[in-house]
């Protein structure tokens, strides 16, 4: 399986284009940094810092989407049992499904290494820092890949594996930060726990590496702990494979935890007995977004997130906030959650239909492509209710904040331009989900990050500014949005014909 995956990758034009595109991004950043070197004291450090944090962020995204589907895609296609009947051992299956993805991600990182060494010549960064940063990224990638493999083994569906991976990443990267901001909790015990967990974080390690005067070591606590954790996670996935391998989801051999996962994944859902008038919206709400159980879980999760961030920031700033500050925090966090959830749903709304080969059945309905698409969108948008409710709660706490937001919308064309860029981004995610098997959301983030960087660089060189320019650009953004909508419709027709 590993050799077959390597052969497919070597013959895939998309994989080679992705590596070439990433290399072009690095070279473009290098060119911009060289041009701006006279304006900054350490341009090499600025360049390398941006690339290092960007890589760490995309590795985390890959853990949620790319690595977490290694085994669940076989369960969804009902092919896991056939592979086991072919006398493929569980350990061979785990290696054959996960190692090619690790290697593909590894190549994307290693291809940058010779060119990022050029940052040393620009000043501000040393060879030791470059080596230590890449050791950190490789260890992080191996750890998250194997942690995602565990999620993929215990879950029946890719969506559930991604959700479980998100929860684990929040626990690894964000909860220690919150605990570290409250040294009085438990007599300082929780702060000690947070500092210990932070030592294993790639982002915390990169912050230390990129400090001026860093002299080593190249392999620190984070690298060693992540490699050990990667081995433990792989062993855990191997041990749990037979217990959670049932792709039909009818076996309760996993006990209470397996039944909890079944409800977490959707399908066995209270309130799903009678279909709605819009059957497509009903199906996507219960069987794609998780239904009522996940909706209630999001209410609780967002509530804990707001409370935790409020306690953290109030502790850091030395005192509790007033109503305006609390309202701003709740509105900001809820808005970010809304944007993230919309992007995630855009990448999943058609992907399951393509994977399960049900597009041809949908197209036989007496509905247009637009009606089918918007019915599925309606079912997916219901899952945004928790974040939307918390946003409304934030506006009720201090209504003046809502007035400021409306004023910005009416008077700042740059805000409208930002909204249109996000609308185009969501449509691009949906289109890419029909073109690539994995990683539509990370790929779209990469494309738009590079595109916005190029746009900002071009605007700064042209010295183009003013509300009139942003108003014109916001109006013109409708053209690519409509173009992507037509591309999605044509791609759906093409995939339907192939099925």
C-alpha positions in Angstrom: 0.0 0.0 0.0 2.9 2.3 0.8 4.6 1.7 -2.5 1.3 2.1 -4.4 0.7 5.4 -2.7 4.2 6.6 -3.6 3.7 5.6 -7.3 0.3 7.4 -7.4 1.9 10.5 -5.8 4.8 10.5 -8.3 2.3 10.4 -11.2 -0.1 13.0 -9.8 0.2 16.4 -11.5 -1.6 18.1 -8.6 0.9 16.9 -6.0 3.8 18.3 -8.1 2.0 21.6 -8.7 1.4 21.9 -5.0 5.1 21.5 -4.2 6.0 23.9 -7.0 3.5 26.4 -5.7 4.8 26.2 -2.2 8.3 26.8 -3.4 7.1 29.8 -5.5 5.6 31.2 -2.3 8.9 30.8 -0.4 10.8 32.5 -3.3 8.3 35.3 -3.5 8.6 35.9 0.3 12.4 35.9 -0.2 12.2 38.4 -3.0 9.9 40.8 -1.0 12.2 40.5 2.1 15.2 41.3 0.0 13.5 44.4 -1.4 12.5 45.6 2.0 15.8 44.7 3.7 16.9 48.4 3.9 13.8 49.2 6.0 14.2 46.5 8.6 16.9 45.7 11.0 16.7 41.9 10.7 14.9 40.9 7.5 16.1 37.3 7.5 14.6 36.8 11.0 11.3 38.3 9.9 11.1 36.1 6.8 12.0 32.9 8.7 9.6 33.7 11.5 6.7 34.1 9.1 7.5 30.9 7.3 8.1 28.9 10.6 4.8 29.9 12.1 2.9 29.4 8.8 4.3 25.9 8.6 3.3 25.1 12.2 -0.2 26.4 11.5 -0.7 24.4 8.4 0.6 21.2 10.1 -2.1 21.7 12.7 -4.7 22.1 9.9 -3.3 19.0 8.2 -3.8 17.1 11.5 -7.5 18.0 11.4 -8.2 17.2 7.8 -5.4 15.4 5.9 -4.1 13.0 8.6 -7.5 12.4 10.4 -9.1 10.6 7.4 -6.5 7.9 7.0 -8.7 5.0 8.3 -12.2 6.6 8.3 -12.2 7.0 4.5 -11.9 3.2 4.3 -14.8 2.8 6.8 -17.0 5.2 4.9 -16.3 3.4 1.6 -17.0 0.0 3.3 -13.7 -1.3 2.1 -11.9 -1.8 5.5 -13.3 -5.3 5.8 -12.2 -6.2 2.3 -8.6 -5.1 3.1 -8.6 -7.2 6.2 -10.0 -10.2 4.2 -7.0 -9.8 1.9 -4.8 -10.8 4.8 -3.4 -7.3 5.4 -2.4 -7.1 9.0 -3.6 -4.1 11.1 -0.1 -2.7 11.6 0.6 -2.9 7.8 -2.7 -1.2 7.1 -1.9 1.6 9.6 1.5 2.1 8.1 0.3 1.9 4.6 -2.5 4.4 5.1 -0.7 6.9 7.3 3.0 6.9 6.2 2.3 8.1 2.6 0.5 11.1 4.0 3.3 11.8 6.5 5.8 11.6 3.6 3.8 13.9 1.4 3.7 16.5 4.2 7.4 15.9 4.9 8.3 16.7 1.3 6.4 19.9 1.5 8.5 21.0 4.5 11.9 19.7 3.3 11.5 21.3 -0.1 11.6 24.7 1.7 14.7 24.0 3.7 17.5 24.9 1.2 15.8 28.1 0.3 15.1 29.2 3.9 18.8 28.9 4.5 19.1 32.0 2.4 17.4 33.9 5.2 20.7 33.5 7.1 22.4 35.8 4.5 19.8 38.5 5.0 20.7 38.7 8.7 18.9 38.2 12.0 18.8 34.4 12.0 21.5 31.7 12.5 22.0 28.2 11.2 21.3 26.8 14.6 17.9 28.5 14.7 17.0 27.2 11.2 17.9 23.6 12.2 16.1 23.8 15.5 12.9 25.2 13.9 12.8 22.5 11.3 13.4 19.8 13.9 10.5 21.3 15.8 8.2 21.2 12.8 9.1 17.6 11.9 8.5 16.4 15.4 5.2 18.3 15.5 4.1 16.8 12.2 4.9 13.2 13.3 3.1 13.7 16.6 -0.1 15.2 15.1 -0.1 12.6 12.3 -0.2 9.8 14.8 -2.6 11.5 17.1 -4.9 12.0 14.2 -4.4 8.3 13.3 -5.9 7.4 16.7 -8.9 9.6 16.1 -9.3 8.0 12.6 -9.2 4.5 14.2 -11.8 5.1 16.9 -14.2 7.1 14.8 -16.5 5.8 12.0 -16.6 9.0 10.0 -14.0 11.6 8.8 -16.1 14.5 10.2 -16.2 12.9 13.6 -12.4 12.3 13.5 -11.8 15.9 12.6 -14.0 17.1 15.4 -12.3 14.9 17.9 -8.9 16.2 16.6 -10.1 19.8 17.1 -11.0 19.1 20.7 -7.6 17.5 21.3 -5.7 20.4 19.7 -7.6 23.0 21.8 -6.6 21.0 24.8 -3.0 20.9 23.8 -2.5 24.4 22.5 -5.1 26.7 24.2 -6.1 25.4 27.6 -2.4 25.5 28.9 -2.3 29.2 27.9 -5.5 29.9 29.8 -4.2 28.0 32.9 -0.9 29.8 32.7 -2.7 33.1 33.1 -4.2 32.1 36.4 -1.3 31.3 38.8 -3.6 31.4 41.9 -5.7 28.4 40.8 -4.9 25.3 42.9 -2.0 27.0 44.7 -0.1 27.3 41.4 -0.5 23.6 40.6 -2.4 24.3 37.3 0.2 26.8 36.3 2.9 24.2 36.7 0.9 21.8 34.6 0.3 24.4 31.9 4.0 25.2 31.8 4.9 21.6 31.4 2.4 21.1 28.6 3.7 24.3 26.9 7.2 22.9 26.8 5.8 20.2 24.4 4.1 22.8 22.2 5.7 23.6 18.8 4.4 27.2 18.9 6.0 27.7 22.3 9.3 26.1 21.2 9.3 28.3 18.0 8.9 31.4 20.1 12.0 30.5 22.0 14.0 29.5 18.9 13.2 32.8 17.2 14.4 34.9 20.1 17.6 36.9 19.5 20.6 35.1 20.9 19.2 31.6 20.7 22.2 29.2 20.8 20.6 25.7 21.0 20.1 22.9 21.6 18.7 21.9 18.2 16.8 19.0 19.7 15.0 20.2 22.8 12.3 18.9 25.1 9.6 19.5 22.6 11.2 17.4 19.9 11.9 14.4 22.2 8.5 14.5 23.8 6.7 14.8 20.5 8.6 11.9 19.0 7.8 9.7 22.1 4.2 10.8 22.0 4.1 9.9 18.2 5.3 6.4 19.0 2.8 6.0 21.9 -0.1 7.2 19.6 0.8 4.8 16.9 0.9 1.9 19.4 -2.4 3.0 20.8 -4.0 3.1 17.3 -2.6 -0.4 16.7 -4.1 -1.7 20.0 -7.5 -0.1 19.4 -7.7 -1.1 15.7 -9.5 -4.4 16.2 -11.8 -3.0 18.9 -13.0 -0.1 16.7 -12.6 -1.5 13.2 -16.3 -2.2 12.6 -17.2 0.1 9.7 -20.9 -0.7 9.8 -21.2 0.9 13.2 -23.6 -1.8 14.4 -21.3 -3.4 16.9 -21.1 -2.1 20.5 -17.8 -3.9 21.3 -16.3 -0.6 22.3 -18.6 -0.3 25.3 -19.8 3.1 26.6 -17.0 5.0 24.8 -18.0 3.5 21.5 -21.7 4.4 22.0 -20.6 7.9 22.9 -18.7 8.1 19.7 -21.7 6.9 17.8 -23.8 9.7 19.2 -21.0 12.2 18.7 -20.7 11.3 15.0 -24.4 11.6 14.3 -26.8 9.2 12.7 -28.1 7.8 16.1 -29.8 11.0 17.0 -32.7 11.9 19.1 -35.4 14.0 17.3 -34.5 12.4 13.9 -37.5 10.2 13.6 -39.5 12.3 11.2 -38.1 13.9 8.0 -38.7 17.6 7.4 -40.4 19.1 4.4 -37.0 19.8 3.0 -35.5 16.3 3.1 -32.0 17.4 2.0 -31.7 20.0 4.7 -32.9 17.4 7.3 -30.3 14.8 6.1 -27.4 17.2 6.2 -28.3 18.6 9.6 -28.5 15.1 11.3 -26.0 13.1 9.3 -23.5 15.7 8.2 -23.3 18.3 11.0 -24.0 16.0 13.9 -27.6 17.0 14.7 -29.0 18.1 18.0 -26.4 16.4 20.2 -23.5 18.3 18.6 -25.6 21.5 18.7 -25.9 21.2 22.5 -22.3 20.3 22.8 -21.3 23.4 20.9 -23.4 25.6 23.3 -21.5 24.1 26.2 -18.1 24.3 24.5 -18.5 27.9 23.4 -19.7 28.8 26.9 -16.6 27.3 28.5 -14.4 29.0 25.9 -15.8 32.4 26.6 -15.6 32.0 30.4 -12.0 30.7 30.1 -10.9 33.5 27.9 -12.6 36.1 30.1 -10.9 34.8 33.2 -7.6 34.7 31.5 -7.7 38.2 30.1 -9.1 39.7 33.3 -6.3 38.0 35.2 -3.6 39.3 32.8 -5.0 42.8 32.9 -5.4 42.8 36.7 -9.1 43.0 37.3 -12.5 42.1 35.9 -13.7 43.9 32.7 -16.7 46.1 32.3 -19.7 45.3 30.2 -18.1 46.8 27.0 -15.0 44.6 27.3 -17.0 41.5 28.0 -19.3 42.3 25.0 -16.4 42.8 22.7 -14.8 39.5 23.8 -18.0 37.5 23.3 -18.7 39.1 19.9 -15.2 38.7 18.6 -14.9 35.0 19.7 -18.3 34.2 18.3 -17.6 35.9 15.0 -14.4 34.0 14.6 -16.2 30.7 15.5 -18.9 31.5 12.9 -16.3 32.2 10.2 -14.4 29.0 10.9 -17.5 26.8 11.1 -18.8 28.2 7.7 -15.5 27.4 6.1 -15.4 23.9 7.5 -19.0 23.2 6.4 -18.2 24.6 2.9 -15.5 22.0 2.6 -17.8 19.1 3.6 -21.1 20.0 2.0 -20.4 18.2 -1.3 -17.5 16.0 -0.4 -19.6 13.3 1.3 -21.9 13.1 -1.7 -18.9 12.6 -4.0 -17.2 10.0 -1.7 -20.4 8.0 -1.2 -21.3 8.4 -4.9 -24.8 9.7 -4.3 -24.6 12.8 -6.5 -26.2 10.9 -9.4 -29.1 10.0 -7.1 -29.5 13.7 -6.0 -29.5 14.9 -9.6 -32.4 12.6 -10.4 -34.6 14.6 -8.1 -37.0 17.1 -9.8 -34.8 20.0 -8.5 -32.2 22.2 -10.2 -28.6 22.1 -9.2 -29.0 25.4 -7.4 -32.0 24.2 -5.4 -30.1 21.0 -4.3 -27.1 23.1 -3.3 -29.0 25.7 -1.3 -31.1 23.0 0.4 -27.8 21.4 1.6 -26.5 24.8 2.6 -29.7 25.4 4.7 -29.2 22.1 6.6 -25.6 22.9 7.3 -26.2 26.5 8.4 -28.4 25.3 11.4 -25.2 24.1 13.1 -24.1 27.8 13.3 -26.9 28.5 15.8 -24.7 28.3 19.0 -22.1 30.7 17.7 -24.8 33.1 16.4 -26.6 33.0 19.7 -23.5 33.9 21.6 -22.9 36.8 19.2 -26.4 38.1 19.9 -25.7 37.7 23.6 -22.6 39.9 23.2 -24.6 42.6 21.5 -27.2 42.5 24.3 -24.6 42.9 27.0 -23.4 46.2 25.4 -25.6 47.3 22.5 -23.2 50.2 21.7 -20.7 47.7 20.3 -23.3 46.6 17.7 -23.8 50.2 16.7 -20.1 50.5 16.1 -20.1 47.4 13.9 -23.0 48.7 11.9 -21.2 52.1 11.5 -18.1 50.4 10.2 -20.2 48.5 7.7 -21.8 51.6 6.5 -18.8 53.9 6.4 -15.8 51.7 5.8 -15.5 50.2 2.3 -12.4 48.2 3.5 -14.8 46.2 5.7 -17.0 45.4 2.7 -13.9 44.3 0.7 -12.9 42.0 3.6 -16.4 40.5 3.7 -16.3 39.9 -0.1 -12.9 38.2 0.2 -14.3 35.9 2.8 -17.3 35.1 0.6 -14.9 34.2 -2.2 -12.8 32.2 0.2 -15.9 30.1 1.3 -16.9 29.4 -2.3 -13.3 28.4 -3.2 -13.2 25.9 -0.3 -16.4 24.3 -1.7 -14.9 24.2 -5.2 -11.6 22.7 -4.0 -13.5 20.0 -2.0 -14.8 18.8 -5.4 -11.3 18.8 -7.0 -9.0 17.3 -4.3 -9.5 14.3 -2.0 -8.1 15.9 1.2 -7.2 19.2 2.5 -9.5 21.6 0.7 -9.6 24.0 3.6 -5.8 24.2 4.2 -5.2 24.5 0.5 -7.7 27.4 0.3 -6.1 29.1 3.3 -2.7 28.8 1.7 -3.9 30.2 -1.7 -5.7 33.2 0.0 -2.8 33.9 2.3 -0.4 34.1 -0.6 -2.9 36.0 -2.7 -3.6 38.6 0.0 0.1 39.0 0.7 0.7 39.7 -3.0 -2.2 42.1 -3.1 -0.9 44.0 -0.1 2.6 44.2 -1.6 1.2 45.4 -4.9 -1.0 48.0 -3.2 2.0 49.3 -1.2 4.1 49.7 -4.3 1.3 51.4 -6.2 0.6 53.5 -3.1 -3.0 52.9 -3.8 -5.2 53.8 -0.9 -8.5 55.4 0.0 -12.1 54.4 0.4 -12.8 54.7 -3.3 -10.3 52.0 -4.2 -11.7 49.5 -1.6 -15.3 50.3 -2.7 -14.4 49.5 -6.3 -12.6 46.3 -5.4 -15.5 45.2 -3.1 -17.9 45.7 -6.1 -15.7 43.8 -8.5 -15.3 40.9 -6.1 -18.8 39.7 -7.2 -17.3 38.6 -10.5 -15.0 35.9 -9.2 -17.7 34.8 -6.7 -20.2 34.2 -9.5 -17.5 32.6 -11.6 -16.7 30.1 -8.8 -20.5 29.4 -8.4 -20.7 28.4 -12.0 -17.5 26.3 -11.7 -19.1 24.4 -8.7 -22.2 23.7 -10.7 -20.2 22.5 -13.7 -18.0 20.3 -11.5 -21.1 18.7 -9.9 -22.5 17.9 -13.3 -19.2 16.4 -14.4 -18.9 14.2 -11.3 -22.5 13.1 -11.7 -21.8 12.0 -15.3 -18.8 10.0 -14.1 -20.9 8.2 -11.5 
